[in-house]
Amino acid sequence: MIRTLDDSQIARVLSYERLIPAMERALTGFSAGAVTQPVRTVLTVENGQRYLGVMPAVMAQSMGAKLVCFYPKNAAADLPTHLATIVLFDSETGLPLAFLDGRRITEMRTAAVSAAVTRHLAPPGTRVLALLGSGVQAQAHLEALRHVCDFDEVRVWSRNPDHAERFAARHGARAVAAEAAVRGADVVVTATSSAEPVVRGEWLKPGAHVNAVGACLPSWRELDDEALRRSVLIVDSREAAVRESGDVILSQAPIFAEAGEVFAGTRRVAREQNTLFKSLGLAVEDIATARLVYDQVRASASD
C-alpha cells in the first residue's frame, strides 16, 4: 500500500536526535560514490521570484525524487518560500512506497546537515551563536544546533528589525545589527534570501565556523570575498557548488572538502581554523530523511 504522509504525521516521528546522524550517513555515502544523483534541475518560472527544482537520487535501500518550489516572493505574503513533495520508492523492486509532504523534511534536513558539520568543525568551547535571518531556517538551525553545542548567547539579525525582535522574544535571543551579531560569534548561520553579501570576512573571529544556507542561485551571495578567503571551504557537493552557489562561483574560492569527506575522516580540518560550510541541499538528504520518516511511521503503526 502506498502511504501518503502529511505534515502532521511527519512532525510526530521526525526528530533531530535521529536525523542528524542519518544525514552524516547519507552524505558519507554520497561522497564515497555510493549514491547516484545528478545536480538538481531548476526551472525558472519568474526570474528572482519563482523556481521549480527537480531532485532525484538513488541509494542502496531507497530511491526517489523531490519536486520543490522555491518562491522568494512568498515572503511578502507571509507564505512559505519553500514548498515540496517527495516520492519514495524501494530501490530493489521499484515499488512506490510513499508520497510525503516535503516542507518540514526540507526544513529539518537542512538544519540537521549544518548541525552535523558544526559538530565536527565548531571551535572548542563554542558558546555564542549568530543567526543572520529570522525565518524558518533560522529557527530550525537554532533548534538543531542546540543538539550539538551549548550556547550561552544567541544573537539574531534580520533585514526586517521587527521580525528579528519577535524571533528574539520567542527564542531567548538578542536582536542586534549584523556586524554586532557576527563579531565574536563562534558559530554563524546565514539563512537569508539576500542576493548581496550580509556577512563580511573582517567581522569573523579567528576559528569561527559559518553555516551558509541561503544564496542558492549562481548570482546570489551572502558572504563577501574576504569571508571565503579567510575560511576553509566545505560544501555538500563539489559539482553542485560550482554550478549553483554564487558565493563559491563569484569568489572563485577553492573547495577543500565535501561534508561527507569530513564525516568519514578522509579530509581533516583543525578546529582552530576558520571554516565555512556552503549548504545547497541535496536530493540524497531528502530521500534519506523520507526513508527515515517512512520507517518510523511503519514502526509506530505496528506497535
LINQUI-V576898 format. One record per run of one state. SS is the DSSP state (H for helix, E for strand, C for the rest). FROM is the first residue (numbers start at 1). LEN is the number of residues. Records with the same first field share a line. If there is no record, write none. Layout:
# LINQUI-V576898
SS->FROM-LEN  FROM-LEN
This chain:
# LINQUI-V576898
C->1-2  6-1  14-2  32-4  37-4  47-3  59-3  71-1  78-4  91-5  102-1  122-6  133-3  146-7  158-3  172-2  176-2  183-4  191-8  200-1  204-5  213-10  224-1  231-1  236-2  245-1  252-5  265-10  279-4  303-1
E->3-3  36-1  41-6  50-9  62-9  82-9  96-6  128-5  153-5  174-2  187-4  199-1  209-4  223-1  232-4  257-2  275-4
H->7-7  16-16  72-6  103-19  136-10  161-11  178-5  201-3  225-6  238-7  246-6  259-6  283-20
